[in-house]
Amino acid sequence: MVQKNMAVGKSLITPVPKDNKLKKIKKGLYKSRYLYIMIAPVVAYYIIFHYVPMYGAQIAFKDFNPFEGIWKSPWVGFKYFIQFFKSVYFWRLIRNTLGINIYGIIVDFPMPIILALMINEVRNRVFKKSVQTIVYLPHFISTVVLVGMLVSFLSPRSGFINGIIKDFGGQPIHFLSEPGWFKSIYVWSGVWQNAGWGSIIYLAALTGIDPSLYEAAIIDGSSRWQRLIYITIPSLIPTIIIMLILRMGGLLNVGFEKIMLMYNPVTYETADVISTYVYRRGILGAEYSFSTAVGLFNSVVNFIILVSFNALSRKISETSLW
């Protein structure tokens, strides 16, 4: 009897002809043709500048010789990875890169959230727009100019920071020549430059909160502080988690340009990170295979961290990138 019903059930399923499927796909493509045209340059950009160069990553496993080319260079396996792991600089690079990034996550990550909450509470429209403009502007200052300003402000002779220290009877500090100050200068200057710009995404998330929640809370007699704690912040948590996952995915990445402009051999102890080390060995030292191996190791670790935190977030908060 069961077999008979199954046979009847099978007979009721009518296979869709392949021609109909193709027509349906073509119809869908034509219907969304403008969207595909708009996204085409982005796809082309990623293919040309991000995926095609991956072809060269194989030199991390080869003894690359520019005259022989990538294909003809001999395979050496994990030789350069092992060489990097055994390097006297390995732990220093890991410690500095993680140190700057964790310091940045503790200090830099909450600042845009706090700033967005503060701006959101401002009721005077003109004052609010003025504050937003002022905090967004530092983002448009180039890194070169920013570091130039830091050098000027922190100068032991003419910098106004040391001027204040001297006015209070202290001795001038060579901020950019003392390894102990490097991470703080790097992170806090980044806060000043990017906190305002980073708050935009949280302000956008705040505009998506249902106003009826606030209206109901006001009718119930809640204060502004209670509305902030029980409505605004919980509504921001999914956005905060997504941004944190993205940030964790770059845990072994540090802004190369800014480090290069700020550090010097005296501050290598706390300032030298993986990206600057790759630059010195790969570009200045022409050790292409070694620097590619270090860069590949960096990317793989970042990818593993991203996937791990995404899975952890999905399990704990049910919010994830995918």
N, C-alpha and C positions, 0 to 999 in steps of 0.2 A: 504493500500500500504506500509505504514511504517512498519507495523507489518510483512508484507511479506518479506521486505528487511532485517529486523532484524532476521527473521527466517532463511533467506538465509545466512546472515552473521554468525550466530551461527553455521550453518552447515559447514561453511568453516573452523572454528577453530577445528583443530584435536587435541584432548587431547594426551599429551605425556605419553606413558606407563610408569608405575613406574619402571619397569625393566630397561628401557633405562636411567632413571634418576639415578638409583643406579650405573649403569655401568659408566655413565658420572662422577659421584662423585668419584668412585673408580679409574677411569682413571686419574682424576685430582690429587688425593692423591698420586698415584704411580708416576706420572710425577714429582711432587714436593717433593718426599720422602726425598731427602737429606736436603731440607730446613726445613722440619718438624723435622727431626732428630737433626738438629742444634739448633732449637728453643726449643726442648723438655726439656733440662736441665734448661733453663730459666723459662719455665712454671712450671716445678717441683719445682724450688726454690721458686717461688712466692706462689704456692699452699701450700707448706710445712711450709715456714717461715713467710708468710704474711697473708694467708687466714685461715689456720687451727687454728692459735692462736686466731683468732677473736672469736672462740668459748668461750674463757675465758672472753671476754668482758662483758658477762652477769653478772659477779660478781659485776659490778658497780651498779646493781639493787638488789643485794642480800646482806644479812649480812653474808658474807663468813666466813665459819669456815673450816680450813684445815682438821679437823678430820671427818667432815660430807661430805666434797666434794662439788663440784659445784652444782650438782643436788639437794642434800638434804638440802643445806643452804636455809634459809627462804627468801622470797622476801620482799624487803623493799621499792620498788618503787624508787622515786627520792630523798630519804632521804640524800644520800651522795652528790648529786648535790646541794641540798639546803644548806647543811652544808658548802660546799665549797663557794657558793655565799655569805653566811653570815659571812664567815671567815674574821677576821681582816686583813688577808694577801691578800685577793682577789684582791683588787684594786692595791696593791703594785706589785703583780705578773704580772697583766695585764699591768700596766704602764711600768714596767721594760722590760717585753718581747717585747711589741710593741716599746718601746723606742729604744732598741738595734737594732731591726730589721729595723725600719724606718731610724735610723741613718746609718745602714749598706746599705740600699737601696740608700740613698742619696750619700754616700761616696763610698761605695764598688762597687755598680752596674756599674757606668759609667767608672770606672778605666780600666777594661779589654777592653772596647770599644775604649777608648782613646789610650791605649797601642797598640792595634791591628792596629789602623789607623796610629800610629807613625811608627810601625815596617813595615807596608805595604809601607810606603813612602821611606824607606831606600833602596838605589839602590846597595850599596856595599854588595855582597853576603856573604863574610866572616864576615863582621861586623854584618850583619843581623842575621846570624846563631849564632854568639857569644852572641848577645843581647838576642836572644830567649832562649838560653841555660841558661844564667844567671837568667832571670826572671822566668823560669820554675822550677829551682832547689828548691826554698823555699817550693814549694808544697809538696816535698817529705820528708820534715822534720816532724817528728812526733809531735803531739800536746804536748806531755810531754817535749820533747826537746825544743820546741818553748817557752813554759811557763818557762822552766828553763833559757832560754836565756833572757826572759823578766825580770825575777827576778834578774839575774845578771846585766843586763844593767841598770835597774832602781833602783838598790840598793842605799840607801841614803849615804852609806859609801864608797863603792868601784865601783859603777856603773858609766860608762863613761858619761851618760846623766847628772847626778848630778855633775860629775866632771866639765863638761862644764859650768853648772850653777854657780858652786863655782868659776870658773876661771873669770867669769864676775861679781863677787861680790855678787851673790845671795845666798840664804839659800837652803840647800838640801830639796828636796820634797819627802815625803813618798808616792810615786805614788800608790803602791799596797795596801796602808792602808787608803787612802782617797777616800770615796765614789764618789766624784765628778770626779775623773779621770778614774773610771772603764770603762765606756762605750767607751771613746776615746781610751784607751789602747786596749780594746777588738776589736774594729772596725778597727783601723789603723794597728794593728798587723795582722789582717785578710787580709787587703789590701796587705800588704807586702808578705804574704804567698800565696795568691790565685789569685792575679790580673794577673800574667803571665800565669798561667794555664787556667784561665778563658778566656784569649784572644785567645786561640786555636780555639774555635768554631767560633769566629768572623773572624779570619784569614782564616778559611775554607770557610766561607761565602764569603769573599772577592775574593777568587780564582774562585768563580762561576759567577762573573760579566763578562758579555760579553765584550771581549777586543775591539770589533768593536765600542763600545760606546766611549771608550777613544780615539781610532784612529779618529773617526769623530770629537770629541771635539778638538783634537790637530789640525786637518785640519782647523777647524773654528777659531783657534787662542786662545783657552782658556788656562788659566794659570793652574798650579798644584792646587792652592787653589780653583779655580772655578770647576775643575774636582772633587775635594774632596767634595765640597758643593753640586754640582748638579748631580753627578753620584754615587760616593762611598757611601756617607751617606744615600741617599734615597734607595740604593740597600740593605743596612744593616737593614733598619727599620723593615721588617718582622721578621728577626732573633731576633732583640732587643725586639720586642713585645712578641715573644714566650718566650724568656728567662725571661722577666719581669712577664709574667703570671705565669710561674713556680715559680718564686721567691715569688710572692704574695701568692701562695698556701702554703707557709711555713711561713706566717707572724707571727704565734704564736709558731714557732719552733726556738730554739736557740741551737747552738752547746753545748750539755750537758757536754762533756768531758772537753772542754776548760774552761767553766764557773766553773766547779767543781775544777779544778786545780788552777784557778786564785782567786776565791773569798774566803772570810773568814767572820766570824760573824761581823766584823767591817764594811764590805762593803755590808752586806745583803740589806741595804736600797736601793742601786742602782743595785746590782748584782744578787739578788735572782730572778730567773725566774721560770716559770711553771715546766720545766723539773727537775730542781734541787729540787723544793718543792715536786714533786711527788716522787723523789728518797728518800728524807728524811722521808716523811710520809709512803711511801709504803715499802721500803726496810729496812731502819733503824728502823722505828716505827712499822713495820709489820701490817700497816693498808691497807690491800690489796684492799678492796672494795672502800675505799675512794680514794686511789691513782688511781685506775682504772677509777673511775668516773671523776676525774680531767683530766686524759689522754684522755678519750673518749670525754669529752667536748672540749678539745684542738683539737682533730682530726676533730670533726664535724664542729667547727668554721673554721678551715683551709679549709675543703672541700667546705663550703659555700662561703668563700672568693674566692677560685679558680674558682668555677662555675660562680660566679658573675662577676669576672674580665674577664673571658673568654667570657661571653655573652656580656659584655660591649665592649670588644675589637672587637668582631665580628660585633657589630652594628656600631662602629665608624670607624674601619680601615679595616674591612673584613678579618682580620687575627686572627685565633684562633686555639686552640689545637684540637677542634673537631667541 
